[in-house]
Every structure is written in C-alpha cells, then in structure tokens.
C-alpha cells in the first residue's frame, strides 16, 4: 500500500511505497511515472525514472520489505527518489551500471555497520525539474494529481510498460536512421569538403550518444518482461543467465520462466522467431500467458496448445519455439513438451549428458502438440535448457555445436551457478543473438510428496 509521508528537511515527501512482491514492482513503476508527471518532468525523464526504479526494485526484491520514497525538493527544484532497505541485499553491478548510464544523478550508499543491525543500504536518484515548470509548481496541486491517480491492474501496468518500450525503441530507431542518413550524405562528398565533414561529425556526436542511451533504456525495459526472481523448491537448485545480443540494433524475443504449480515446478525456455520491437512484445505476451495457464494445472503439452491458440488469435503470422519441463513433486520424474525448441540436456549424477529429443511443431502454426514425455530422474541430476544464441553460429553446423555443448557440460561444474558461468564464458563471446542459459540440479526433497501427471 502506498501512503503519504511526513515532511523532511529541505524536501516534501509525496509518496512512500513498500516493496516486497513482484506486483509491488509493477505498482512502483506506475507510481514513479505518476509522480514524475505531476512535478512536470519531461516525458523522456518520466520513462527513465520509472525504468530505473523498476529495474532496481526487481534486482533488490526480497520477501522482507524495502521502501521507495518520492520527495519534492524546493531548492534547487528536483524530484528525489529514495530506495531504502535494512538487510544485507546489495544491487547487482549490471543493474546499477545500467541505471547510472540512464540517470547519472543516481547514488548508492551501503549502510554503515551498527551493533545489532544486519546492514542495509540506500539508492537516491535526483531528477532536476525544468525551471519553467518549477515556477508555478505548488505542492497542493501535486498531491491532488497523485490522489486522482487510481489503482491499476497487472494488465494495465504491463500495457503501460509495453507502450514505453515501443516509444523508446521508436525514438532510438529514429536517431539511428538520422545518423545513417547523415553518414550517407557525408560519404558522398569529395575530399574538398572534408572540413565540413569533420564539423558535422562533431555537431552530431550527440546523436550517437543519445542512440546508445535509448537502446540502454530499451534493454532495461525488456528485462522487466523476464522473471524478477526464481522460485525456491525443496531439493531443486536453479540458476540462470540472460545476455542480450552484442549487436545494438535490435532487441530479441528470448525468455525463460520458472513457476511453482500444484503439479510441480514448471520450467520453460522459449524464443519468438525474429529480432525486433514487436518480437519482444510477443515474447512478453507469451511469458505472461504461460504463467496464467500454468495456474490452471494443465499438462505441459496442453499449455503449448493454449499458447499456440493465443498466438494465432492475437499475433497472426508470428511463430515461437517453447520447451516446457514439469518437475514432479519429489523431483524423481520430468515431463517434457517441446514445441520446436532446442532439446534440454539431462545429466545423471556421474553419468553422460543426453539430449531429450522428443518435440512437436512450432507455436503459431495451428498444429497439434504431442503428449508430454516422461523421464525418470536420479538424485543429483542436472538439467540444462538454452536458447540457440548460446551455440548457433553462421559458419558452424548446429549438431557439431550441440556436441561441443554436451562435452562442456560433462566436464563442467555440478553447481548450477558455476556451470552457467562456465558455459557463457565458453560459448557466449560476441553473440549475434540473445542468450539464455537455465540450469537446475535435482535432489530428493526432505519431505515425501505426491506425484504429478501419470
């Protein structure tokens, strides 16, 4: 619940928002945009602030509460956003670096150690309010605008997030197109006008920098479509790596999911065919739909059929590959349903890795999906699921690369986090496509449990 806050020295607190669930992060993003709009920040700054607090909130999210405080600073006029927590969590270097690039006014301070205090920290973001907008800005008007901002559903939040992603990519593409046009004109000049070329290159240097900033924003928005955390399941260790493509022209449609259902732990990795803004949007729809369908306890192949129907109804012409693995309660059996995706790799403790090759057709074609195939699992077994960006290259046979991956896993670490790092280091490089590496190690849980699907 978001509540008003007391006045602080030199600033007036506008909103205080507690954060402990993934839904709170969606609400935090909406509150950030509402506050930024109420104090008349420019549209670009509104989206950047909302993206920054959403990314940091997702990165730092724990069941124990964290708070976000939005305050209006009078002199000089600015909106101050403060994230605070009192446990040992710290922001990841990746998230903090990305946010500082978007908003250089971001400052992170770990809390000083105190007797009886387990740690904590704070991140403050200061956004200057334009002088013209600040002249007649009144706190009563700001609070009135915030009170009129009613609650929103998760779908509303997702749609608002999607609109921001579209706007950010369109602006980035427009900047890139303008730069390309200028370069074409300058290339056509002769040696006699090289001085003019140098002058224009300096003049339009900011075009290149702004394109880089907008693409960074687009990638941060894209990450908000992926799970904020991985579930904790008895006897299961999970680890994941997501790396966007090294190329900075487009964003992709790779995704992963892990969700606990009454039938067991559901794991999924997928890839929307194509690299574009729309591919990322389709990816977001598939991932959120999968979570909704999984809550209805459908078998894996039925989940794929529902996703296929969703694509054909709402995104005709688009196709996607998705591999779903359902781990029974007890972690002794897997159920695999694969719609055209790279096969998962299963390694028994002390055994040889083997690909689980059963699969059905791509999603979006309207073809029936075969029933899920069941595999027994020994305690200590490792499961690996990837997207093709990890191993697919233009000048290599995919089967050869799959065999190299099998050998790397056979010699790799048993611990999922370490194995993820080893595979990214060995195969990642300067990838032309997004990369997802999703690993699980399965042990027998301490307590007995009921079986899943027969």
C-alpha positions as CSV (number, residue, x, y, z in Angstrom):
1,X,0.0,0.0,0.0
2,X,1.3,3.5,-0.9
3,X,0.9,6.1,1.8
4,X,1.7,9.8,2.2
5,X,4.8,10.7,4.1
6,X,5.9,13.3,6.6
7,X,7.8,16.4,5.6
8,X,11.6,16.1,5.6
9,X,14.3,18.8,5.9
10,X,14.6,20.7,2.6
11,X,12.0,18.5,0.8
12,X,8.4,17.4,1.0
13,X,7.7,13.7,0.8
14,X,4.9,12.9,-1.7
15,X,4.6,9.1,-1.6
16,X,6.0,6.2,0.4
17,X,5.7,2.8,-1.2
18,X,6.6,-0.6,0.5
19,X,8.1,-3.3,-1.8
20,X,8.1,-7.0,-1.1
21,X,6.4,-8.7,-4.1
22,X,6.7,-8.7,-7.8
23,X,3.3,-6.9,-8.1
24,X,4.7,-4.1,-5.9
25,X,7.4,-3.5,-8.6
26,X,4.7,-3.0,-11.2
27,X,3.0,-0.6,-8.9
28,X,6.3,1.2,-8.1
29,X,6.9,1.8,-11.8
30,X,3.4,3.3,-12.2
31,X,3.8,5.5,-9.1
32,X,7.2,6.8,-10.4
33,X,5.6,7.8,-13.7
34,X,2.7,9.4,-11.9
35,X,4.9,11.4,-9.5
36,X,7.3,12.5,-12.3
37,X,4.3,13.6,-14.4
38,X,2.8,15.5,-11.5
39,X,6.0,17.5,-11.0
40,X,6.2,18.1,-14.8
41,X,9.3,16.2,-15.7
42,X,9.8,15.8,-19.4
43,X,8.3,12.6,-21.0
44,X,11.8,11.1,-21.5
45,X,12.8,11.7,-17.9
46,X,9.5,10.2,-16.7
47,X,10.2,6.9,-18.6
48,X,13.8,6.9,-17.4
49,X,12.9,7.3,-13.8
50,X,10.2,4.7,-14.0
51,X,12.5,2.2,-15.7
52,X,15.3,2.9,-13.2
53,X,13.2,2.3,-10.1
54,X,11.6,-0.8,-11.7
55,X,15.0,-2.3,-12.6
56,X,16.5,-1.6,-9.2
57,X,13.4,-2.8,-7.4
58,X,13.4,-6.1,-9.3
59,X,17.1,-6.5,-8.7
60,X,16.8,-5.9,-4.9
61,X,13.4,-7.6,-4.4
62,X,13.2,-9.9,-1.3
63,X,10.3,-11.0,0.8
64,X,11.5,-8.6,3.5
65,X,10.2,-5.1,2.9
66,X,12.0,-2.3,1.2
67,X,10.6,1.2,0.8
68,X,10.6,3.8,-2.0
69,X,10.1,7.5,-1.0
70,X,9.4,10.2,-3.6
71,X,10.1,13.7,-2.4
72,X,9.8,17.2,-3.9
73,X,13.0,19.3,-3.3
74,X,12.5,23.1,-3.3
75,X,16.0,24.5,-3.9
76,X,17.1,23.7,-6.5
77,X,13.8,22.3,-7.8
78,X,14.1,18.5,-8.1
79,X,12.3,15.2,-7.6
80,X,14.2,12.9,-5.2
81,X,13.6,9.2,-5.2
82,X,15.0,7.1,-2.4
83,X,15.1,3.3,-2.1
84,X,15.9,2.1,1.4
85,X,16.3,-1.4,3.0
86,X,17.7,-2.7,6.2
87,X,19.1,-6.2,5.4
88,X,22.2,-7.4,3.6
89,X,20.9,-7.2,0.0
90,X,23.1,-5.2,-2.5
91,X,22.3,-4.1,-6.1
92,X,24.0,-6.0,-8.9
93,X,26.8,-4.3,-10.8
94,X,24.8,-4.8,-14.0
95,X,21.7,-3.1,-12.8
96,X,23.5,-0.2,-11.1
97,X,25.7,0.5,-14.1
98,X,22.8,0.5,-16.5
99,X,20.8,2.9,-14.3
100,X,23.7,5.3,-13.8
101,X,24.1,5.4,-17.5
102,X,20.4,6.4,-17.9
103,X,20.4,8.7,-14.8
104,X,23.9,9.9,-13.8
105,X,22.4,11.5,-10.7
106,X,22.0,8.1,-9.1
107,X,23.9,7.5,-5.9
108,X,24.2,4.2,-3.9
109,X,25.3,4.1,-0.3
110,X,25.6,0.9,1.8
111,X,24.5,1.4,5.4
112,X,27.3,1.7,7.9
113,X,27.6,-1.3,10.2
114,X,26.0,-0.8,13.6
115,X,25.6,-3.1,16.7
116,X,22.6,-5.2,16.3
117,X,22.0,-4.0,12.7
118,X,22.4,-6.6,9.9
119,X,23.2,-4.0,7.2
120,X,21.1,-2.2,4.6
121,X,21.6,0.5,2.1
122,X,20.0,3.3,0.1
123,X,19.9,4.4,-3.5
124,X,18.9,8.0,-4.3
125,X,18.0,9.4,-7.7
126,X,17.7,13.2,-8.2
127,X,15.9,14.4,-11.3
128,X,16.1,18.2,-11.8
129,X,12.7,19.9,-12.6
130,X,12.9,22.3,-15.5
131,X,13.0,26.0,-14.4
132,X,9.9,27.0,-16.4
133,X,7.9,24.1,-14.9
134,X,9.1,24.8,-11.4
135,X,8.0,28.5,-11.3
136,X,4.3,27.8,-10.6
137,X,4.6,24.3,-9.2
138,X,2.6,24.0,-6.0
139,X,2.7,21.1,-3.6
140,X,-1.1,21.1,-3.2
141,X,-1.6,20.6,-6.9
142,X,1.0,17.8,-7.0
143,X,-0.7,16.0,-4.1
144,X,-4.1,16.5,-5.8
145,X,-2.8,14.9,-9.0
146,X,-1.4,11.9,-7.1
147,X,-4.7,11.4,-5.2
148,X,-6.5,11.3,-8.5
149,X,-4.2,8.5,-9.9
150,X,-6.3,5.4,-9.1
151,X,-5.2,1.8,-8.8
152,X,-4.4,-0.2,-11.9
153,X,-4.5,-3.9,-12.7
154,X,-1.4,-6.0,-13.6
155,X,-2.6,-5.9,-17.3
156,X,-2.8,-2.1,-17.2
157,X,0.8,-2.0,-15.8
158,X,2.0,-4.4,-18.5
159,X,0.4,-2.4,-21.2
160,X,1.9,0.9,-19.9
161,X,5.3,-0.8,-19.8
162,X,4.8,-2.0,-23.3
163,X,3.9,1.5,-24.6
164,X,7.1,2.8,-23.0
165,X,9.1,0.1,-24.7
166,X,7.6,1.0,-28.1
167,X,8.3,4.7,-27.7
168,X,11.9,4.1,-26.5
169,X,12.7,1.8,-29.5
170,X,11.0,4.1,-32.0
171,X,13.0,7.1,-30.7
172,X,16.2,5.0,-30.8
173,X,15.5,3.8,-34.3
174,X,14.7,7.4,-35.5
175,X,18.0,8.6,-34.0
176,X,19.8,5.7,-35.8
177,X,18.1,6.4,-39.1
178,X,19.0,10.1,-38.8
179,X,22.6,9.2,-38.2
180,X,22.7,6.8,-41.1
181,X,21.2,9.5,-43.4
182,X,23.9,12.0,-42.3
183,X,26.7,9.4,-42.9
184,X,25.4,8.7,-46.4
185,X,25.4,12.4,-47.3
186,X,28.9,12.9,-45.9
187,X,30.3,9.8,-47.6
188,X,29.1,11.2,-51.0
189,X,31.2,14.4,-50.5
190,X,34.7,14.7,-52.0
191,X,38.0,15.5,-50.4
192,X,37.4,19.2,-50.9
193,X,34.7,19.2,-48.2
194,X,36.3,17.1,-45.6
195,X,36.5,20.1,-43.2
196,X,32.7,20.3,-43.4
197,X,32.5,16.5,-42.7
198,X,34.6,17.0,-39.5
199,X,32.4,19.9,-38.4
200,X,29.2,18.0,-38.9
201,X,30.7,14.9,-37.2
202,X,31.3,17.0,-34.0
203,X,27.9,18.6,-34.3
204,X,26.0,15.3,-34.5
205,X,28.1,13.4,-31.9
206,X,25.2,13.7,-29.6
207,X,23.1,11.7,-32.0
208,X,25.3,8.6,-31.5
209,X,25.3,9.1,-27.7
210,X,21.5,9.5,-27.5
211,X,21.0,6.4,-29.6
212,X,23.2,4.4,-27.1
213,X,21.2,5.8,-24.2
214,X,17.8,5.0,-25.8
215,X,19.0,1.4,-26.6
216,X,20.1,1.0,-23.0
217,X,16.7,2.1,-21.9
218,X,15.0,-0.4,-24.3
219,X,17.1,-3.2,-22.9
220,X,16.3,-2.3,-19.3
221,X,12.6,-2.2,-20.2
222,X,13.0,-5.6,-22.0
223,X,14.4,-7.1,-18.8
224,X,11.2,-6.2,-17.0
225,X,9.4,-8.8,-19.1
226,X,11.6,-11.6,-17.5
227,X,11.1,-13.1,-14.0
228,X,12.3,-11.0,-11.2
229,X,13.3,-14.0,-9.0
230,X,13.5,-17.8,-9.3
231,X,11.2,-19.9,-7.0
232,X,12.6,-21.9,-4.1
233,X,11.6,-25.5,-4.3
234,X,12.8,-28.3,-1.9
235,X,15.6,-30.3,-3.5
236,X,15.9,-28.0,-6.5
237,X,18.8,-25.6,-7.2
238,X,18.1,-23.1,-10.1
239,X,20.4,-20.7,-11.8
240,X,20.0,-18.6,-15.0
241,X,22.0,-16.2,-17.2
242,X,20.4,-13.8,-19.7
243,X,22.6,-11.9,-22.0
244,X,21.3,-9.5,-24.7
245,X,22.9,-9.7,-28.1
246,X,26.2,-7.9,-28.6
247,X,24.7,-6.1,-31.6
248,X,23.0,-2.8,-30.6
249,X,20.5,-2.6,-33.5
250,X,17.6,-4.7,-32.3
251,X,16.2,-6.5,-29.2
252,X,15.1,-10.1,-29.3
253,X,12.3,-12.4,-28.1
254,X,14.1,-14.9,-25.9
255,X,12.5,-15.6,-22.5
256,X,12.6,-18.1,-19.6
257,X,10.1,-18.9,-16.8
258,X,10.0,-20.8,-13.6
259,X,6.8,-21.1,-11.6
260,X,5.6,-23.4,-8.8
261,X,2.3,-25.1,-9.5
262,X,0.2,-27.7,-7.7
263,X,1.5,-30.3,-10.2
264,X,5.2,-29.5,-9.6
265,X,7.8,-27.0,-10.6
266,X,7.3,-25.8,-14.2
267,X,10.4,-24.6,-16.1
268,X,10.3,-23.1,-19.6
269,X,12.6,-21.5,-22.2
270,X,11.4,-20.0,-25.4
271,X,12.3,-17.8,-28.4
272,X,10.0,-15.7,-30.6
273,X,11.2,-16.0,-34.2
274,X,12.6,-12.6,-35.2
275,X,14.5,-9.7,-33.7
276,X,12.5,-6.5,-33.4
277,X,10.5,-4.5,-31.0
278,X,7.4,-6.5,-31.9
279,X,9.2,-9.8,-31.2
280,X,10.0,-8.5,-27.7
281,X,6.3,-7.6,-27.3
282,X,5.1,-11.0,-28.4
283,X,7.6,-12.6,-26.0
284,X,6.1,-10.6,-23.1
285,X,2.6,-11.8,-24.0
286,X,3.7,-15.5,-24.3
287,X,5.5,-15.4,-21.0
288,X,2.7,-13.8,-19.0
289,X,0.1,-16.1,-20.7
290,X,2.2,-19.1,-19.7
291,X,2.1,-18.1,-16.1
292,X,-1.7,-17.7,-16.2
293,X,-2.3,-21.0,-18.0
294,X,0.1,-22.8,-15.6
295,X,-2.0,-21.7,-12.6
296,X,-4.8,-23.8,-14.2
297,X,-2.8,-27.0,-13.7
298,X,-2.7,-28.0,-17.4
299,X,-0.2,-30.7,-18.6
300,X,2.8,-29.3,-20.5
301,X,1.6,-30.2,-24.0
302,X,-1.8,-28.6,-23.2
303,X,0.0,-25.4,-22.2
304,X,1.7,-25.4,-25.6
305,X,-1.7,-25.8,-27.3
306,X,-3.1,-22.8,-25.4
307,X,-0.1,-20.7,-26.3
308,X,-0.4,-21.7,-30.0
309,X,-4.1,-20.6,-30.0
310,X,-3.1,-17.3,-28.3
311,X,-0.5,-16.6,-31.0
312,X,-2.9,-17.4,-33.9
313,X,-5.7,-15.2,-32.4
314,X,-3.7,-12.2,-31.2
315,X,-0.4,-12.3,-33.2
316,X,-1.2,-14.0,-36.5
317,X,1.9,-14.6,-38.6
318,X,4.2,-14.9,-35.6
319,X,5.8,-18.2,-34.5
320,X,7.8,-19.2,-31.5
321,X,9.6,-22.1,-30.0
322,X,9.0,-23.1,-26.4
323,X,10.3,-26.0,-24.3
324,X,8.4,-26.8,-21.1
325,X,9.7,-29.1,-18.4
326,X,7.5,-30.1,-15.4
327,X,9.4,-31.5,-12.4
328,X,7.2,-33.7,-10.3
329,X,6.9,-33.1,-6.6
330,X,9.6,-35.3,-5.2
331,X,11.9,-34.5,-8.1
332,X,12.0,-38.0,-9.4
333,X,10.4,-37.5,-12.8
334,X,10.3,-35.0,-15.6
335,X,7.6,-34.4,-18.2
336,X,8.9,-32.8,-21.4
337,X,6.8,-30.9,-24.0
338,X,8.8,-29.2,-26.7
339,X,7.4,-27.0,-29.5
340,X,10.3,-26.9,-31.9
341,X,12.9,-25.6,-29.4
342,X,16.5,-26.9,-28.8
343,X,16.2,-30.1,-26.7
344,X,17.0,-29.9,-23.0
345,X,20.2,-31.8,-21.8
346,X,19.8,-34.1,-18.8
347,X,22.9,-35.4,-16.9
348,X,22.5,-38.1,-14.2
349,X,24.9,-37.8,-11.3
350,X,28.2,-39.3,-12.5
351,X,26.6,-40.1,-15.9
352,X,26.9,-38.9,-19.5
353,X,24.7,-36.0,-20.6
354,X,21.9,-36.9,-23.0
355,X,19.5,-34.7,-25.0
356,X,15.8,-35.3,-24.5
357,X,14.9,-35.1,-28.2
358,X,11.2,-35.6,-28.3
359,X,9.5,-32.5,-29.8
360,X,6.4,-31.1,-31.6
361,X,5.9,-28.3,-34.1
362,X,6.5,-24.6,-33.7
363,X,3.8,-22.5,-32.0
364,X,1.7,-20.3,-34.2
365,X,1.1,-22.9,-36.9
366,X,-2.1,-24.4,-35.5
367,X,-0.7,-28.0,-35.5
368,X,-1.4,-30.5,-32.7
369,X,1.2,-30.9,-30.0
370,X,2.2,-34.5,-28.9
371,X,1.6,-35.5,-25.3
372,X,4.4,-34.8,-22.8
373,X,7.0,-37.5,-22.5
374,X,8.1,-38.7,-19.0
375,X,11.6,-39.3,-17.9
376,X,12.8,-40.7,-14.5
377,X,15.4,-38.6,-12.7
378,X,18.1,-39.8,-10.3
379,X,19.1,-37.7,-7.3
380,X,21.8,-35.2,-8.2
381,X,20.8,-35.0,-11.9
382,X,21.4,-31.7,-13.8
383,X,19.0,-30.2,-16.3
384,X,20.2,-27.6,-18.9
385,X,17.9,-25.5,-21.1
386,X,19.2,-22.9,-23.5
387,X,18.3,-20.6,-26.4
388,X,20.1,-21.0,-29.7
389,X,22.1,-17.8,-29.2
390,X,24.5,-19.7,-27.0
391,X,25.7,-22.2,-29.6
392,X,24.4,-21.2,-33.0
393,X,26.9,-19.5,-35.3
394,X,26.8,-18.7,-39.0
395,X,29.8,-20.8,-40.0
396,X,29.3,-23.9,-37.9
397,X,26.9,-26.9,-38.1
398,X,24.4,-26.8,-35.2
399,X,24.8,-30.5,-34.5
400,X,28.6,-30.1,-34.0
401,X,27.9,-27.2,-31.6
402,X,25.4,-29.3,-29.7
403,X,28.1,-32.0,-29.2
404,X,30.6,-29.4,-28.0
405,X,28.0,-28.2,-25.5
406,X,27.4,-31.8,-24.3
407,X,31.1,-32.3,-23.8
408,X,31.4,-29.0,-21.9
409,X,28.5,-30.0,-19.6
410,X,30.1,-33.4,-19.0
411,X,33.3,-31.7,-17.8
412,X,31.6,-28.8,-16.2
413,X,30.7,-28.0,-12.6
414,X,27.9,-29.7,-10.8
415,X,26.8,-26.4,-9.1
416,X,24.2,-24.6,-11.3
417,X,25.6,-21.1,-10.8
418,X,29.1,-22.1,-11.6
419,X,28.0,-24.2,-14.6
420,X,26.1,-21.2,-16.0
421,X,29.2,-19.0,-15.8
422,X,31.4,-21.6,-17.4
423,X,29.0,-22.1,-20.4
424,X,28.6,-18.4,-21.0
425,X,32.4,-17.9,-20.9
426,X,33.0,-20.8,-23.3
427,X,30.3,-20.2,-25.8
428,X,29.0,-16.6,-25.3
429,X,31.6,-14.3,-26.8
430,X,30.3,-11.6,-29.1
431,X,26.9,-13.2,-29.7
432,X,24.6,-12.1,-32.6
433,X,21.6,-13.3,-30.7
434,X,20.2,-13.2,-27.1
435,X,21.5,-15.9,-24.8
436,X,19.6,-17.8,-22.1
437,X,21.3,-20.5,-20.0
438,X,19.0,-22.1,-17.5
439,X,20.2,-24.9,-15.2
440,X,18.7,-27.0,-12.4
441,X,20.1,-29.6,-10.1
442,X,17.6,-32.0,-8.7
443,X,17.8,-33.8,-5.3
444,X,15.3,-35.7,-3.3
445,X,13.4,-33.3,-1.1
446,X,13.5,-33.9,2.7
447,X,9.7,-34.5,2.9
448,X,7.7,-37.0,0.9
449,X,5.3,-35.5,-1.7
450,X,2.5,-36.5,-4.1
451,X,3.3,-37.4,-7.7
452,X,2.4,-35.2,-10.7
453,X,1.0,-36.3,-14.0
454,X,1.0,-40.1,-14.8
